[in-house]
Amino acid sequence: PKFKALIILMITTIVKPLITQTSKSVLRTFESSSIKVLATQTLQVENENKKAERKRLSTTGGLRNLPIAIHPDELLSHAMKKSKRIKQDMEIKNARNRARKWSAERMDLLSKEISKPLRYILDGYKRTLPILHPFEATVADLTVKARTSRGEASLREVLDEVNEFRKAVLVVGKAFAAKAKSLDKKSDILAAQDDGYEKVEQLFREESFKILNLIEIQRQLRSIPVVQLQLPTVVLVGAPNVGKSSIVRALSTGTPEVNNYPFTTRGMTMGHMFHPITKQRFQMMDTPGVLSRPDEARNCMEFLTLASMQHLPTAVVFVLDLSGYSGEHSTVKKQVEVRNEMRMRFPKRPWIDIISKADLPREDLPYVLANLNEGFIDVSVVEGTGLSELRNEVFEMLGKIEDILFPGRNDSI
């Protein structure tokens, strides 16, 4: 008894505290390890989010990566053919059970061969739209708004309709598969199979326009021009009819291309210039005219111009026309109002003011001079006046944009 009491005392006073201390140490180690794992996982998620954000901010062309929707006739034909390739399982001796399995498998495959491609397309939109470059996202939004202004369905509505159609096909497939399994007569089972095919075809006859709507809006989105973000760009901004596209053609090397956007018949002229020393290629584009009015009253073309200044690596050449031939919405006073508004909105953009059509008489020149406190360049495309000076100023501006995009590239020049 004394020896047993001694053993118990030793366990209580020495061993138990040691075990407890060891347990706490192990627990602390485990907790520390768990914290490290959690911190590592959190850091990985943050890095992935940062990578996704960098991708969203630095790439264009995302709309052209949208999965291509299949024409409903082709989609139905493919699904019908594939499901009808399923043969009866001749290892099943009972004719009724064999017909049940055969019909159910056909209905199941038919609905899945229709649903899966549509699900893939919907998932593609879900993945792509949130990571679009801001300029592309804005242009896509303008495209959709132009559709809705014409009374057509929005992109969200179109996608929802396609998803509902997809679900309806699955419901039909499951319903007729279950019906085939529940019938007792082989003839009734085969009749149910035929009814299932007919019901799916009826769905396509009545609702395939939903897929056609998606194909149309997809065609519009995929046709949006891709702007090369790695090239510094100068945008010519101003009121309508002030001569922006003529200046782009005069300064460009080669023949400029015209980028057309789905929401307007007015394209954007895109030209290119090459720096005489660095040989770096630059982009130059005119933009749709901007009027002197609040944003709530602006149209899609004006928002395209604002998006090009806000979301692209651009320098700005603002063009004014004092000839009086630009139209009632582009009076000299209104042009100056637009100029001052844009300059206040984008104060950090490299900026040049030019007065075009220098070969024509001018109106309100003193008023304009009082507002252009940063100076201006006189330009006449007809006579060639000011083009060399403008070209040199543009190269200097674009060099500033290039230094931001590619620090150190020109240090050795």
GITADA-V346535 format. One record per residue. N is the residue number from 0. RES is the residue in three letters. SS is DSSP state (hx for helix, st for strand, lp for the rest). PSI is psi as a letter, one per 40 degrees, with the letter a starting at -180 (NA if undefined). D_CENTER is the distance of its C-alpha to the mean C-alpha in Angstrom with 2 decimals. Layout:
BEGIN
<<N/RES/SS/PSI/D_CENTER> <N/RES/SS/PSI/D_CENTER>>
END
This chain:
BEGIN
<<0/PRO/lp/d/84.26> <1/LYS/hx/d/84.30> <2/PHE/hx/d/82.26> <3/LYS/hx/d/79.66> <4/ALA/hx/d/79.45> <5/LEU/hx/d/78.95> <6/ILE/hx/d/76.10> <7/ILE/hx/d/74.40> <8/LEU/hx/d/74.85> <9/MET/hx/d/73.30> <10/ILE/hx/d/70.27> <11/THR/hx/d/69.84> <12/THR/hx/d/70.33> <13/ILE/hx/d/68.84> <14/VAL/hx/d/66.76> <15/LYS/hx/d/64.82> <16/PRO/hx/d/63.58> <17/LEU/hx/d/62.65> <18/ILE/hx/d/60.64> <19/THR/hx/d/59.02> <20/GLN/hx/d/58.16> <21/THR/hx/d/56.77> <22/SER/hx/d/54.68> <23/LYS/hx/d/53.29> <24/SER/hx/d/52.52> <25/VAL/hx/d/50.76> <26/LEU/hx/d/48.84> <27/ARG/hx/d/47.86> <28/THR/hx/d/46.80> <29/PHE/hx/d/44.77> <30/GLU/hx/d/43.20> <31/SER/hx/d/42.48> <32/SER/hx/d/40.98> <33/SER/hx/d/38.83> <34/ILE/hx/d/37.64> <35/LYS/hx/d/36.80> <36/VAL/hx/d/34.88> <37/LEU/hx/d/33.01> <38/ALA/hx/d/32.34> <39/THR/hx/d/31.16> <40/GLN/hx/d/28.81> <41/THR/hx/d/27.49> <42/LEU/hx/d/27.06> <43/GLN/hx/d/25.22> <44/VAL/hx/d/22.78> <45/GLU/hx/d/22.35> <46/ASN/hx/d/21.86> <47/GLU/hx/d/19.24> <48/ASN/hx/d/17.40> <49/LYS/hx/d/17.89> <50/LYS/hx/d/16.66> <51/ALA/hx/d/13.42> <52/GLU/hx/d/13.20> <53/ARG/hx/d/14.18> <54/LYS/hx/d/11.60> <55/ARG/hx/d/8.81> <56/LEU/hx/e/10.85> <57/SER/hx/e/12.05> <58/THR/lp/i/9.81> <59/THR/lp/i/7.79> <60/GLY/lp/e/7.63> <61/GLY/hx/d/5.31> <62/LEU/hx/d/5.10> <63/ARG/hx/e/8.77> <64/ASN/hx/e/9.28> <65/LEU/lp/h/9.11> <66/PRO/lp/i/12.84> <67/ILE/lp/h/14.91> <68/ALA/lp/h/16.83> <69/ILE/lp/i/20.59> <70/HIS/lp/h/22.78> <71/PRO/hx/d/24.86> <72/ASP/hx/d/28.12> <73/GLU/hx/d/27.19> <74/LEU/hx/d/25.94> <75/LEU/hx/d/29.20> <76/SER/hx/d/31.39> <77/HIS/hx/d/30.14> <78/ALA/hx/d/30.62> <79/MET/hx/d/34.03> <80/LYS/hx/d/35.27> <81/LYS/hx/d/34.27> <82/SER/hx/d/35.87> <83/LYS/hx/e/38.99> <84/ARG/lp/e/39.54> <85/ILE/lp/h/40.60> <86/LYS/lp/i/44.39> <87/GLN/lp/i/46.93> <88/ASP/lp/g/48.09> <89/MET/lp/e/51.71> <90/GLU/lp/e/52.67> <91/ILE/lp/h/52.65> <92/LYS/lp/d/56.10> <93/ASN/lp/h/55.80> <94/ALA/hx/d/54.43> <95/ARG/hx/d/53.03> <96/ASN/hx/d/51.14> <97/ARG/hx/d/49.93> <98/ALA/hx/d/48.57> <99/ARG/hx/d/46.96> <100/LYS/hx/d/45.02> <101/TRP/hx/d/44.13> <102/SER/hx/d/42.81> <103/ALA/hx/d/40.88> <104/GLU/hx/d/39.17> <105/ARG/hx/d/38.27> <106/MET/hx/d/36.77> <107/ASP/hx/d/34.84> <108/LEU/hx/d/33.37> <109/LEU/hx/d/32.62> <110/SER/hx/d/30.48> <111/LYS/hx/d/28.69> <112/GLU/hx/e/27.93> <113/ILE/hx/d/26.16> <114/SER/hx/d/24.51> <115/LYS/hx/d/23.18> <116/PRO/hx/d/20.94> <117/LEU/hx/d/19.49> <118/ARG/hx/d/19.06> <119/TYR/hx/d/17.30> <120/ILE/hx/d/14.74> <121/LEU/hx/d/14.31> <122/ASP/hx/d/14.07> <123/GLY/hx/d/11.38> <124/TYR/hx/d/9.12> <125/LYS/hx/d/10.57> <126/ARG/hx/d/9.90> <127/THR/hx/d/6.34> <128/LEU/hx/d/4.80> <129/PRO/lp/d/7.05> <130/ILE/lp/e/6.51> <131/LEU/lp/i/3.40> <132/HIS/lp/i/5.99> <133/PRO/hx/d/7.53> <134/PHE/hx/d/8.14> <135/GLU/hx/d/4.97> <136/ALA/hx/d/4.48> <137/THR/hx/d/8.07> <138/VAL/hx/d/8.24> <139/ALA/hx/d/6.47> <140/ASP/hx/d/8.90> <141/LEU/hx/d/11.58> <142/THR/hx/d/11.38> <143/VAL/hx/d/11.99> <144/LYS/hx/d/14.62> <145/ALA/hx/d/16.31> <146/ARG/hx/d/16.72> <147/THR/hx/d/18.26> <148/SER/hx/d/20.46> <149/ARG/lp/e/21.89> <150/GLY/lp/e/22.71> <151/GLU/lp/i/20.21> <152/ALA/lp/i/18.55> <153/SER/lp/i/15.28> <154/LEU/hx/d/12.43> <155/ARG/hx/d/13.93> <156/GLU/hx/d/17.30> <157/VAL/hx/d/16.54> <158/LEU/hx/d/15.29> <159/ASP/hx/d/18.34> <160/GLU/hx/d/20.62> <161/VAL/hx/d/19.70> <162/ASN/hx/d/20.33> <163/GLU/hx/d/23.62> <164/PHE/hx/d/24.60> <165/ARG/hx/d/24.05> <166/LYS/hx/d/26.23> <167/ALA/hx/d/28.82> <168/VAL/hx/d/29.28> <169/LEU/hx/d/29.85> <170/VAL/hx/d/32.37> <171/VAL/hx/d/34.23> <172/GLY/hx/d/34.40> <173/LYS/hx/d/35.73> <174/ALA/hx/d/38.14> <175/PHE/hx/d/39.77> <176/ALA/hx/d/39.89> <177/ALA/hx/d/41.75> <178/LYS/hx/d/43.93> <179/ALA/hx/d/44.95> <180/LYS/hx/d/45.97> <181/SER/hx/e/48.09> <182/LEU/lp/i/50.16> <183/ASP/lp/d/53.59> <184/LYS/lp/h/54.26> <185/LYS/hx/d/52.66> <186/SER/hx/d/52.60> <187/ASP/hx/d/50.75> <188/ILE/hx/d/48.21> <189/LEU/hx/d/47.49> <190/ALA/hx/d/47.35> <191/ALA/hx/d/44.74> <192/GLN/hx/d/42.67> <193/ASP/hx/d/42.89> <194/ASP/hx/d/42.01> <195/GLY/hx/d/38.87> <196/TYR/hx/d/37.71> <197/GLU/hx/d/38.57> <198/LYS/hx/d/36.70> <199/VAL/hx/d/33.45> <200/GLU/hx/d/33.98> <201/GLN/hx/d/34.65> <202/LEU/hx/d/31.36> <203/PHE/hx/d/29.58> <204/ARG/hx/d/31.78> <205/GLU/hx/d/31.03> <206/GLU/hx/e/27.37> <207/SER/lp/e/25.65> <208/PHE/hx/d/24.24> <209/LYS/hx/d/21.59> <210/ILE/hx/d/20.27> <211/LEU/hx/d/20.71> <212/ASN/hx/d/18.60> <213/LEU/hx/d/15.69> <214/ILE/hx/d/16.45> <215/GLU/hx/d/16.49> <216/ILE/hx/d/13.23> <217/GLN/hx/d/11.66> <218/ARG/hx/d/13.66> <219/GLN/hx/d/12.36> <220/LEU/hx/d/8.61> <221/ARG/hx/e/9.70> <222/SER/lp/e/12.06> <223/ILE/lp/h/9.96> <224/PRO/lp/i/11.74> <225/VAL/lp/h/10.78> <226/VAL/lp/h/12.50> <227/GLN/lp/h/14.61> <228/LEU/lp/d/14.41> <229/GLN/lp/e/17.66> <230/LEU/lp/h/19.53> <231/PRO/lp/i/20.85> <232/THR/st/h/20.24> <233/VAL/st/h/22.51> <234/VAL/st/h/21.46> <235/LEU/st/h/24.25> <236/VAL/st/i/24.13> <237/GLY/st/a/26.74> <238/ALA/lp/i/27.95> <239/PRO/lp/i/27.84> <240/ASN/lp/f/30.32> <241/VAL/lp/e/31.31> <242/GLY/lp/f/30.98> <243/LYS/hx/d/27.70> <244/SER/hx/d/26.94> <245/SER/hx/d/30.59> <246/ILE/hx/d/30.38> <247/VAL/hx/d/27.32> <248/ARG/hx/d/29.36> <249/ALA/hx/d/32.44> <250/LEU/hx/e/30.97> <251/SER/lp/i/28.80> <252/THR/lp/h/30.15> <253/GLY/lp/a/30.08> <254/THR/lp/h/28.59> <255/PRO/lp/i/25.27> <256/GLU/st/i/22.55> <257/VAL/st/h/20.97> <258/ASN/st/h/17.21> <259/ASN/lp/h/16.86> <260/TYR/lp/i/14.19> <261/PRO/lp/d/14.34> <262/PHE/lp/e/15.51> <263/THR/lp/i/18.37> <264/THR/lp/e/21.12> <265/ARG/lp/h/21.36> <266/GLY/lp/i/19.66> <267/MET/st/h/19.21> <268/THR/st/h/21.84> <269/MET/st/h/20.79> <270/GLY/st/i/23.79> <271/HIS/st/i/24.77> <272/MET/st/i/27.63> <273/PHE/st/h/29.50> <274/HIS/lp/h/31.32> <275/PRO/lp/d/35.04> <276/ILE/lp/d/35.77> <277/THR/lp/e/32.76> <278/LYS/lp/e/31.45> <279/GLN/lp/h/27.93> <280/ARG/st/h/25.56> <281/PHE/st/i/23.74> <282/GLN/st/i/21.41> <283/MET/st/h/22.65> <284/MET/st/i/21.05> <285/ASP/st/i/22.30> <286/THR/lp/i/20.34> <287/PRO/lp/i/21.10> <288/GLY/lp/i/24.11> <289/VAL/lp/h/24.09> <290/LEU/lp/i/26.97> <291/SER/lp/g/29.03> <292/ARG/lp/i/27.98> <293/PRO/lp/i/26.28> <294/ASP/hx/d/22.53> <295/GLU/hx/d/23.32> <296/ALA/hx/e/24.70> <297/ARG/lp/i/22.03> <298/ASN/lp/i/20.24> <299/CYS/hx/d/16.74> <300/MET/hx/d/18.03> <301/GLU/hx/d/19.32> <302/PHE/hx/d/16.16> <303/LEU/hx/d/14.47> <304/THR/hx/d/17.41> <305/LEU/hx/d/17.15> <306/ALA/hx/d/13.50> <307/SER/hx/d/14.72> <308/MET/hx/d/17.54> <309/GLN/hx/d/15.90> <310/HIS/hx/e/12.92> <311/LEU/lp/i/14.27> <312/PRO/lp/g/17.51> <313/THR/st/i/19.61> <314/ALA/st/i/23.24> <315/VAL/st/h/24.37> <316/VAL/st/h/27.11> <317/PHE/st/h/28.11> <318/VAL/st/h/30.13> <319/LEU/st/i/32.97> <320/ASP/st/h/35.24> <321/LEU/lp/e/38.71> <322/SER/lp/d/40.21> <323/GLY/lp/e/39.89> <324/TYR/lp/e/38.31> <325/SER/lp/e/34.72> <326/GLY/lp/i/35.35> <327/GLU/hx/d/36.28> <328/HIS/hx/e/32.85> <329/SER/hx/f/33.01> <330/THR/lp/i/36.42> <331/VAL/hx/d/37.19> <332/LYS/hx/d/37.20> <333/LYS/hx/d/33.81> <334/GLN/hx/d/32.32> <335/VAL/hx/d/33.79> <336/GLU/hx/d/32.40> <337/VAL/hx/d/28.85> <338/ARG/hx/d/29.53> <339/ASN/hx/d/30.91> <340/GLU/hx/d/28.11> <341/MET/hx/d/25.41> <342/ARG/hx/d/27.65> <343/MET/hx/d/28.05> <344/ARG/hx/d/24.36> <345/PHE/lp/g/23.54> <346/PRO/lp/d/26.88> <347/LYS/lp/e/25.84> <348/ARG/lp/h/24.34> <349/PRO/lp/h/26.85> <350/TRP/st/h/28.26> <351/ILE/st/h/30.71> <352/ASP/st/h/32.27> <353/ILE/st/i/33.75> <354/ILE/st/h/35.93> <355/SER/st/i/35.48> <356/LYS/lp/f/38.10> <357/ALA/lp/e/40.88> <358/ASP/lp/e/43.21> <359/LEU/lp/i/43.34> <360/PRO/lp/i/45.24> <361/ARG/lp/i/43.44> <362/GLU/lp/i/43.45> <363/ASP/lp/f/43.52> <364/LEU/hx/d/43.35> <365/PRO/hx/d/45.12> <366/TYR/hx/d/42.59> <367/VAL/hx/d/39.70> <368/LEU/hx/d/41.54> <369/ALA/hx/d/42.14> <370/ASN/hx/d/38.40> <371/LEU/lp/g/37.27> <372/ASN/lp/e/38.78> <373/GLU/lp/e/36.68> <374/GLY/lp/i/38.23> <375/PHE/lp/i/36.90> <376/ILE/st/h/37.28> <377/ASP/st/h/38.98> <378/VAL/lp/h/37.35> <379/SER/st/h/38.58> <380/VAL/lp/d/36.81> <381/VAL/lp/d/39.89> <382/GLU/lp/e/42.36> <383/GLY/lp/e/40.15> <384/THR/st/h/41.02> <385/GLY/lp/e/38.99> <386/LEU/hx/d/36.53> <387/SER/hx/d/37.87> <388/GLU/hx/d/37.78> <389/LEU/hx/d/34.25> <390/ARG/hx/d/33.16> <391/ASN/hx/d/34.83> <392/GLU/hx/d/33.29> <393/VAL/hx/d/29.80> <394/PHE/hx/d/30.43> <395/GLU/hx/d/31.65> <396/MET/hx/d/28.59> <397/LEU/hx/d/26.23> <398/GLY/hx/d/28.44> <399/LYS/hx/d/27.69> <400/ILE/hx/d/23.93> <401/GLU/hx/d/24.67> <402/ASP/hx/d/26.92> <403/ILE/hx/d/24.19> <404/LEU/hx/d/21.73> <405/PHE/lp/g/24.57> <406/PRO/lp/h/27.55> <407/GLY/lp/e/30.82> <408/ARG/lp/d/29.83> <409/ASN/lp/e/32.33> <410/ASP/lp/d/35.05> <411/SER/lp/e/37.27> <412/ILE/lp/NA/37.03>>
END
